[in-house]
Amino acid sequence: MASHSLEVEAGSTVHPHPLPIRKRERSIDVNDTVEEDGVFLTWKDLWVRVQMGRRGQRSILQGVTGYARPGEMLAIMGPSGCGKSTLLDALAGRLDSNTRQSGEILVNCQKQALAYGTSAYVTQDDALITTLTVREAVYYSAQLQLPDSMTKLEKKERAEMTIKEMGLQDAMDTRIGGWGAKGLSGGQKRRVSICIEMLTRPKLLFLDEPTSGLDSAASYYVMSRIASLGQRDGVRRTIITSIHQPSSEVFQLFNTLCLLSSGRTVYFGPASGANEFFALNGFPCPTLNNPSDHFLKTINKDFDQDVEQGLGAGMSTEEAINTLVTAYKASEIYQHVKRDVSKICKQFQDYGELEKKRTHAGFFTQCFVLTRRSFTNMYRDLGYYWLRLVIYIAMAIGLGTAFGGLGDNYNSIKDRGSLLAFISTFLTFMAIGGFPSFAEDMKVFQRERLNGHYGVTSFVVGNTLSSLPYLIIIALLPGAIAYYPPGLQRGFDHFLYFACVVYACMILVESIMMVVASIVPNFLMGIIAGAGIQGLMMLGGGFFRLPNDLPAPFWKYPLYYVAFHRYAYQGLFKNEFEGLWLPDSQTGQHLVDGNEILRTVWQVEMGYSKWVDLAILLVMVAVYRLLFLVIIKSCEKLKPVISTLLSGPPKPQTQVVENPISTPIWEGSVA
């Protein structure tokens, strides 16, 4: 890697080794900050590696040690790709299953999972339901998270109080907004996400890049609100946030700073002491410069070749990073960090587990709230069902006119079959158009599920019940337009069965897409995968090629019996042709019973009634919804198992020789 020169202010000297810093007069004992409602989080020699296929493994975090204390905000800083989010996810227990973790992470000196209500995690992306107002979004979440022992009025008051705490009282009735719909600003959306996670008054709060995409003013207002949460409502909260490049005003809000570069600790200690650490190790911050900008410029090696002037004479960024890492490892502050971690653990040695898992709303309350919230979202989102309804009506009008007046001649046999097959195949195939909206719902579900707001079963029940009215409208209104003008078999009972099959097919397609969404999170790939699955089912359904003509391998066994189109075709054909008499040839001299047409022309299995076909379709709906639930729950159960199997002592690839020259006892360290 090409090096660039590092330049310092006039009169300063670059030291190859760290210099001693004057000892602070004041130190803080751990007993001063220990409270029963506080959470101490410590990590020691934490390594995280990710599998790189045949290329082996790459270390993302390398022997990181530190702690977070109640009533304070710890900022994890560093250039892109340094391991900020990985460290945050490791501390919160959210690492991917393909990572390998070793080291020790303790909550109040206990190896324990973070219970629901004790901790909260605000993701970098604001996964919110865009059609809801701020008041609705927070209130619905309060109804889901808070226990049934609280009344609706108490939950509403908690929601409004939380909104006011984050300064969103003027935007309570404003819709969140998303693509194509104007709503809240980026900073306001971020505060809504924080509001939702603060409803349970958690003692430990994780935030991943809370200022991402915000201007300096919005970043300051968001971070100042977050900083104030550390001492809010009588609870000393432990706040840990990863942040990329804060302004000088935001930087002053931090109590403790963890500075990373390529997974190594460059500095861990009081944020106010980082400037002095850099200066006395040969990298002083220029006058009137933002300290955080200076730190990141010093340790960012991504643009090493493009930097014209650096911070030290003839020293590359890589050399500067190694100098700082070596200085930190050899410093007295690093020894004090390790002693602080040990003293915190000794203090909580007999403290026991943090607390049992808090209760939230019961199952039936969750189902009711999720159904109501989802119904509201579907009603307001024009692309979820309303646009599809318009397209369905247009297609139904086209079918009604193209197949108008089928009559009772020989050709009507083929025409009736083609019409019914088109409706149960291509018309229901268009239900795939709701997948992008469902993919957005899945993002919200994944965020809320990871934070323990509700269960998977509640989500499936809520999504199913909320969609029923819209699918019934689609089955009845366009169904009537496509059914009556062509002159299909009269009788309201026949139309009712027809509408039930159309409804079952549509909800079946949505159920299949739910399974696809649980496996393929990208909505574009999901649409392609869902379309491919349905395309195969169409070919093996028994219409485009009759059942007796299907090749036995794969197409007949098992696809013909698995494809829902088979039961839709046979149910609609039985509904249409049973009790109908039509000519057996173009001369029309002899009439043939519809049952004979079903056996000979369409090769329909006549051993059971059309209601069995409808029942099988409805059972398939339940099976696919259950499969979605099983996949989600299996992923949750298997993820920690895989992580445990992959965990183990890593092989350090870098050795740092400690320098005996001592540096300071920093203000805020444990004596």
N, C-alpha and C positions, 0 to 999 in steps of 0.2 A: 504494500500500500504506500502510495506516495505521501510524503510528509509535508507539513506546512509549518512555517515559523510561528512561534508564540511570542507575543509582544506584551510587555507589562508597562505600567506607568513609570514615569521618570523617578528615579531614586529607589525603586523596588528591586529586590534581589530574588532570583530563582534559586531555591534550595533543593538539592537532590534528596535530602532527607527531611522529615517533618521536624519542626522546631517546637520546643516546649511552649505551652501557652500558660499564662498566669492562672493560678488556681482560683476558682470562684469561692467566695466567702460562704455562700449559702448553698446548702444541699437539702434535698427533700427526702424525708424518710417515707418508706412505703406505708407506714402506719397513718401518715397524714392524709392519705388518699383512699384508704380502704374503707368502703362502706358496704353494708349488706345489700344495697340495691345496685351496686356497681359491678361491672364486668371487666376483669383483667384478661387480656388475650396475649399469650406469649408464644413465640416460635423460636426454635433453636436448630441451627444447622439444617435448614430446610432446602432440599434439592428437589427439583422437578425436571423430568426429562420427557421428551416426546419421541415416539417411534417415527423414524424417517424411511420406512420401508427397508429396502435392501441396503440403504446407506447407513444403517445402524440407528443410533439414538443421538439426539441433540439436547444439550442441557439448556433449559430456559432459566432456571434459578440455580445458583451455585452457592450453597452453604450460607443462606441468609438467616440472620438472627435479629430479633427485635421484640418489641412489646407495644401494646396500646393500653392506655389507662382511662378510667372513668373521668368524665368531665372534660376531656381533651379531644382534639381532632388531629389525627395522624394523616399526613399527606404523603402518598407514594408518588415520586416524581422520577422522570427520566425520559430519554428520547424514545421515539417509536420503536417497538420491538425489544425494549429492554427487559420486559417481564412484569410490568406494572399490573396489568389485568390478571396475569397468571398468579402473582402473589395474592391479589385480592380474592381470586376464585379459590385458591388453596386454603386461605384462612377461613373462607365462608363454606368450605366443603363442596365446591361446585366444579371441580376439575373434570375435564372430559375423561372418558374411560380409556382413551389411547395414551394417556400420560402416566408416568411412573413417578410416584412421590415417596420421599423418605425424609426423615427428620422428625421433630416433635412439635406438635401444635397443641397447646393446652388452654382450656377455658377455666379460669380460676383454679389452676393446677390440677385439672381433671381432663382426662381424655374422654370427651363426651361430644355427642352431636348437638348442634345448636337447635334448641327446641323452638317450635312455632310460637311466635309472640315475643320471644326473647331477642331474636335478631331479625333484621330486615335487610334486603338487598335491592338497591335501585340500579337497574341496568343502564347501559349507555344509551340504548335506543328506547324511546318512549313508546312502548307498546300499549296504546290506549284505544278505547272504542271511540272513534272520531265523531260519531253522531250524537253522543251524550253531552250534556252540559257539565260544567265543573261540579255543580251541586249534585247532579245525578250520579256522576262517576264515583265521587267520594262516598255518597250516601249508600249506593248499591254495594260498594266495597265494605262499608261499615256493617251493613246487614249480613254480609257473608262472613266477616272476620270476627265480629264481636259476639259473645255468647248469647244464648237465648234468655239468660237470666236478666239481661238488660232490655228495657222496653224500647219500642220503636222511637219514642220521644227522646230517650237517652242516647240512642244511636244517632239520631238526627242532630242532637246538640253536640255530640262528640265530632261528627263530621263537619259541622259548621265552625266549631271552635278550631279544628285542625286547618280548615281552609283559611281562616283569619290569621292563624299563626304563621302561615306561609305568605301572607299578604295578597291573597287572591279574592278578597271579599268583593271587589268591584267587578270581578269576572265570573261570579257564581253562576249566572244564567247565560253565559256564553258557551256555545258549543266548542268542543275541543278542536274539531276540524282536521282535515287531512288533504289528500290530493283532490283537487277540483273543488274544495270547499274551504272557504276562509274561516279561520277560527283563532285560537290562541297563538301567541308568539312562542318561539322556542324555549325561552326562559320560563314562561308560564306553564308550558307542558311539562317541563322538568320539575317544576314545583308541584304540579298535580301528581306526578309519579311519586314524589316524596310524601305528599299528603296521604296517599293511599297506603304507603308502608308505615306511616307514623300513627295510624289509627289505633294500633294495639299498644302504643307507647313502648316500643322495644328499647332495650338497654344497650344493644349493640347494632350499629347502623353501618352498612357497607354501601359505598357509592362508586360506581365505575364511570369515570370521566363525566362528572355532572356538568361541566362547562363546555362540553363538546358542541361545536356549532353555534356558540353564543358569542356576542360581542363583549367587549371589556366591561361595559356598564351592566349588562344582564348577568355576566359571570359574577361580578361583585355582589349584586343583590341576591343572587341564588346562594352563593357561598356564605354570605353574611347571615342569611336565614338558617342555613345548615349549621353554621358555627354557634348560633344562638340556641340550637336544639340541645347542645351539650349540657346546659344547665336549666332546661325548660321543665315546667310542671313538677319540680321537686325531684326529678330523676337525673342522676349524673350519668349521661350517656357516653358510651365509647364510640367515637366516630372515626371510621377509616375510609379514606377516599383516594382513588387514583386520579391523578390530574396531569395534564400534558405540559402546559406552559401558562401558569397563572400570571396575572398582572401583579405589580408590586403591592397594590392594596389587598388583593386576595392572598398574596403570600404572607402578609402580616397577620392573617387570621389563623394560621396554622400554629399549633403548639409544638408538634414534633414533625420532623422531616426524615423520610427514608428516600435516599437518592440512589437509583440503580443505573447501571450501564452494563449491557450484555449479560444480565442476570447476576452481576456482582454488586455488592454493596459499596458504594463510593462514600456514603456518609449516612449515619443514623444518629440522631440526637435532636436537641432543641432547634427549631427552625431559625431562631435568632442567632444561633452560634455557627451556622453553616458558612456565613460570609467570612467570619474570622478563620475558620478551618481552611477555606480555600486560600485566603490571603497569606496565612503563615506557612502554607505549603507551596507557595510560589505562584498562585493564581488569584491575585486580588481583583475585586470587582471594580471596574472603572467608575469614576465619580458620576453620579446622577443616572447610572444604569440600573435596570431592573435586576435584582439578584438572581431571580429564577432564570431569566434570559441568559445571564452570565454562566450559571451552572450548566445549563443545557448546551450552550455553545461550546463550553469546555469539554464536555464528555460525549458529544454527538459526533461519531466518526462516519456517519453515512455520507457526508459531503466533504470528506477530508481533502480530496483533490481539488475541490472547487473553492476552498477558502484561501483568500489571498493573504490575509494577515491573521495570525493567531494570538496567543496570549503569552507565549514564552519563547525565548530566542532559540531557534533551530529545533523545536520540539514538535513532533506530530501529535495529533489527537490521541492516537493509540498509546503513545508514550505518556501523554498527560493523564490518561485514564489509569494506566498501570501505576504511575506515580501516586495518584490519589488513593487508589485501592490499597497499595502497599502502605501508604501513610496511615490510612484508617485502621488497617489490620494491626499495625505496630503501635497505635496510639493508646493512651490511657482510657480514652472514651470508649473504645471497643471493649476493653477489659471491664469497664463499669457497666456497659450494656449487658455483658454476660453475667456480671454479679447481680444486676438488677433483676434479670430474668430468674436467677436462682432464688433471690430473696422474695420475689413475688410468689414463687412456687412454695417456698417454705411458709410464707404467711398464710396460704390457702391450703396447706397440706391436710388439715383436718376440717376443712370447710364443707367438703362434700360436693355433690352435684349442684349445678347452678339452680335449677328448679325443674319441676315436672312440666310436661307439655301443657300449655294453656288450652282451655276449651274454646272452641269457636261455635258458630251457629250449627244447629243440628242438620241432619241430612234433608229432612223435608223442607226446612227453611231455606237451605241452599238451593234445592231444586226449584222452589217457588221463586226465589229472587233471581236465579239464573234464567229461568223461563221468562220472567217479566223483562229482565234486562235485554235478553236476546230478542224477544218479540219487539221491543222498542227500537232496537238497532235495525232489525229487518224492515220495520215499518218506515223508518227514516232513510235508510240506504236505498236509493232508487235502483242501484245495480244488483241488489240482492235478489228480489223477486219481481218488482214492478216492471222493470225493463224486460225481463223474461216473459212476463204475462203479456205485454204488448206484442212481443215477437210470436208467442204461442197463438195469440188471437189472429195475427196476420197469417201464420202458417195454417191455422184451422180454416180460415176463410179460403185460402188457396186450395186446401184439400176438399172443402165442401163444394167449391165450384168445379175443380178438375174432375171429381168423381160424382158430380151431380146426376141424379136420376139413373141409378144403376140398372133398374128394371129387374125382371125375373127371367132373363134369357140365359143361355149357356155361358156366354162371355162374362156374365156377372159373377160367376163362381171365382174366376181368376181375379176379377176387379175387387171383389169383396175381400179376398185374401190379401191382395196387394195393399189395399187401404189399411186394413187392420195391422198388417206387418209394418207398414210405414209408421203408423202411430206409435206402436209399441217399441219400435226400433229407433227411428231417427228423431221423433218428437221427444221421446224420453231422453235420448242421447244429449239433447240440448240442455238438460239439467246440469251438465258439466260446467255450464257458463257461470254457475254460482260458486265455483271453486276458489277464484281469487278472493271473494268476500269471506269465504270460510277460512282461507289461509290467513287472513288478517285476524279472524277470531282465534285461530290456533296460536298466533303470536301472543295474544292477550292471555289465552289459557295457559300457555307454557310459562309465562312470567308469573302469573298468579298461582299456578300449581307448584312451581319451584319454591315460592314463598309460603306455601301451605295455606292458601286462602280457602280452598275447598277441595273436594275429591274428584276423581275422574268420573265416577258414576254419576255424580250430581251434574257434571258438565254434559254428559251424554244425554241424560234425562231432560235437562233444560233445553238443549239444542233440538232434541226430537219434538218436544211438546210445543216449543215456540214456532216451529216450522209447519205444524199441522194445518193451521188455518189457511196459510198461503198456498200450500200444495193442494188443499181441497178446492180452493178457488180456481187454481190452474186446471185441475182435473175436471171440474164441472163446467166452467164457462167456455174455454176453448174446446173441451170435449163435446159439449152440446153442439157447437158450431160445426165440428167435423163429423158428428154422428148423424144428425137428422137430415140435412140436405141431400146426402147421397142416397138416402132411403134404406139404411140398414134396418134390421129386424125391429119392428115396432114393439112397443110395450115399455113402460117405465122401468120394470124390473130388469129388462135387458140393458137399458141405458145405465142404470145404477151399477150393474155388474161391470159394464164397460168402464165407467168412471172409476170404480174401485181398482181395476187392473191398472189403469193409467196412473192412478195415485200410487199404487204399490210399486210400479216400475220407477216412478220419479224418486220416491224416497229410497228405493233400492240403489239407484245411481248415486244419490247423495251419500248413502251409507258406504258404498264402495269408495267414493272419493274421500271419505273420512279415513278409511284404512290407508289409502294412498298418501294422504296428508301426514299420517303418523309415521310413514316410512320415508317419503320424499318431501322435505319441508319446503323446497323451492316451488312456487306456484306454477311457473312455466313448465318445469320438468314434471310436476304433478299432473297438469292438464295433458301433457303428451303421454305419460304413463297411463292415466285413466282412459284416454281415448284408445290407446292400444289394447288395453284389457277388454274394453267394450267391443272393439272391432273383432277380436277373436271370438267373443261370446256370440256376436251376431252371426258370424260364419258357421258356428257350430250349433246354432239354435234350432235348426231344422226347417228353415223356410227357403233360404237361398240355395240350399241343397237339401233335398228331402231326407228324413232320418234314415231310411233304409239304404240310401246311396252314400252316406257319410263313411269315409275310411275308418276302420275300426281303431287303429292306433291314434291316440290323442283326440281326434275329432269326435269319435263316437264314445270312446272310453278314455278319459272321463268327461271331456268338455261338454258333450251333449247333455249330460246329467247335472253338470255344475252351472251351466249358463242359465241365467234367469229368463232369457228370451224364449227358451223352449216352453216354459210354463205360461208365459204371457201369450205366445202364439196359440198354444193349445187351448188355453182358457177362453181367449177371444173367439177362436174358431168355433168352439163348442157353443159359446153364447150366441153366435150368429147363425150357425147352420142347423143346430138341433131344432127339430120341429118345422124346418123349412123344406118345401118341395120345389125342386128345380129340374129342368130338362137335362137328360143325360147326354144329349148330343145337340148339334146345331139345328137339327130339324125340329126339335122340341116335341116329338111325337110321344115320348115316354117320360114320365116324371119319376125322379129318384128322390128318395128320402135323404135329408141332410146328413143323417148318421152314416149312410153309405158313402156320401161325398167325403166326409171326414176320414173314413177308413181308407178309401181308394185314392182320392185326389191328394189329400194333405197328410195321409199316413199318421193320423192322430191316434194316440193310445186311448181307447174307449173303456178301459177297465175301471175308471173312476170319473166322478163328475167334475164339472168346471169349478166347483167350489173348493175342491181339493187343490186344483192348480193355484187358485187365489190364496189358499191357506199356505201353500208351499212358498209363494212369493213373500207373504208376511213373515213366515218363519225365517226366510233368508234375510229379511230386514233385521230381525233380532240377532241373527248369527253374525252379520257384518258389524252391527253396532257392538256386539259383545267382543268380536275380534279386535275392534279398535280399542276397546277398554283393556283387553288382555295385552295388546302390544304396548300400550302406554305404561301399564303397571309392570310388565315384564322388563321394559327398559329401565324403569326406576329401581327394580329389585336387582337387576343384573349389573347396573352401573357400579354400585359400591363393591360388588363381588369381584368384578373385573379389575377395579382399581386396587383392591386388596391383593389380588393375584399378581398384579404388575408391580406392586410396591416392593421395595427392597433397598438395601444399601447401594447407592450408586458409586461408580468409580470416578472420583474427581479427576478432571483433566487438567486442572491448573493448580499449581502450588504457589502460595504466597509466603515468602520468608519474612517473619516478623522482625521489626527493628526494635531494639531495646530502648531507643530514645522515647521518652514518655511525653505525652501531651495531657491535656487538662482533665480535671474533674469538672464536668459541665453543669451549669445550672439546670436543675430538674432531674438530675440523676439520683439514684437511690443510694443513700449513705450506708 
